């Protein structure tokens, strides 16, 4: 059923739902558009509406081939909407769900496009703050690029900043999706352009491996890994690409590349990646949550898919939309310092169990049982031989039936 949005736009049908609102296929004076209607609780927040209007100039002025442009901002009664260019295609999360992982050439081409879009945004003073596959759209009507990749456009600029108001989050809250949060955000520092680079490098890792480098388990554990653990190597990719990923996942923001540098470096690597198949590595095992739940949260039951965890303890696991823009308290220094320091979940060749996984522990138990059984058999064999030898030595003292005994070994 069609509904009017302001005086200039009409929303016809729902294209998708996210944590911040609902995206509609709409019509405006210049043709088809995408209309993102923000949630009603956001529209009723007068402080947020004021911030929304303040951001209007920056968002409307952000134009780049790899950015989904915002055409208009509508504040009309209870309606708070962004009117955006309509991209005929799908989002990168849907592509990942279908293919699990991408060939390196296609993955790098897509991320290079997004890096170019970020470079334009950062030059305009806009930080995205929520770079993830759900916010990358693939234009299925655009020309194919290296590795058969469709042109990639970054969307939802400014939404995280709009929602992250002091009233809504305060200084003890963080906004974002756990798997892609830069360490400085976890530690409570203000987000700068470098947080987008960290998130984009995480996306690249995920496109190559099929899972994020620090995701999985309780959200507190995910946040701690971002701060305390180093990224595990991905087998099978050129060292030049790996070093680029490592640099952009550096814990210190100043060590990361700028978006323009990252895009240029990635494009330089494309000829090296031509024809490479997707990596043959296993996704980390699906395991029950083992960390202690928050006092107010019910104990987690059943498996949790690594890389898809809720921000708020006790909330339902994220669905295919990977809900975001919900808040979680910033962990204290003691919590961030807790747990193992070292390398995060090590990818391994297909079929090999991940160290510390249920399969790995079961294999370790089997090896220990085999060794214990062999040791017991050996001890028993030695004991029997010793008993027979002693019995022969004591034959005069203790008579025995020699008909049923084996001769002692010489």
Secondary structure, 3 states (H helix, E strand, C coil): CCEEECCCEEEEEEEEECCCEEEEEEEECCEEEEEEEECHHHHCCHHHHHHHHHCHHHHHCCCCCCECCEEEEEEECCEEEEEECCCCEEEHHHHHHHHCCCCHHHHHHHHHHHHHHHHHHHHCCCCCCCCCHHHEEEECCCCCCHHHCCEEEECCCCHHHHHCCHHHHCCCEEECCHHHCCHHHHCCCCCCCHHHHHHHHHHHHHHHHCCCCCCCCCHHHHHHHHHHEECCCCCCCCHHHHHHHHHHCCCCHHHCCCHHHHHHHHHHHHHHHCCCCCCCECCCCCEECCCCCCCCCCCCCCEECCCCCCCCCCCCCCCCCCCCCCEEECCCHHHHHCCCCEECCCCCECCCCCCCCHHHHHHHHHHHHHHHHHHHHHHHHHHHHHHHHHHHHCCCCCCCCHHHCCCCCC
